[in-house]
Amino acid sequence: MSSFGSFLTKRLNSIRIAFRGASILLRSEASLKVQFAIAIVMTLAGFYFDISRTEWMIQILVVGGIMTAEGLNTAIERLSDYIQPEFNSRIGMIKDVSAGAVFIMAVTAIITGGIIYLPKIF
């Protein structure tokens, strides 16, 4: 196989693995299911209120950011539980910080949604 063919095969395999991971995350994490539902509502709102191209880009980045943060939080929690199944205050702090990052992104998303949609609603 040529080096380009090998490179392409490896990239396609990486995409397949990433898609499988995203699918596992969406099927197994209740909070991501809620965020996905909110993303659908926000997408419909974007069409309804005819938001600008810039607003679409910002909305997509914020939605992607919160889902990414949730995915990383889930990975950190699962890894922490694997490394230390029993309660451990240090692991607890790591998990709290990870959840805090999701919270910061969620607040950012709410503020961004307010900036985009409140002027259109009122």
JORASUL-V878452 format. One record per run of one state. SS is the DSSP state (helix for helix, strand for strand, loop for the rest). FROM is the first residue (numbers start at 1). TO is the last residue. If there is no record, write none. Layout:
# JORASUL-V878452
ss = (SS:SS)
from = (FROM:FROM)
to = (TO:TO)
This chain:
# JORASUL-V878452
ss = (loop:helix:loop:helix:loop:helix:loop:helix:loop)
from = (1:3:29:30:49:53:84:89:122)
to = (2:28:29:48:52:83:88:121:122)
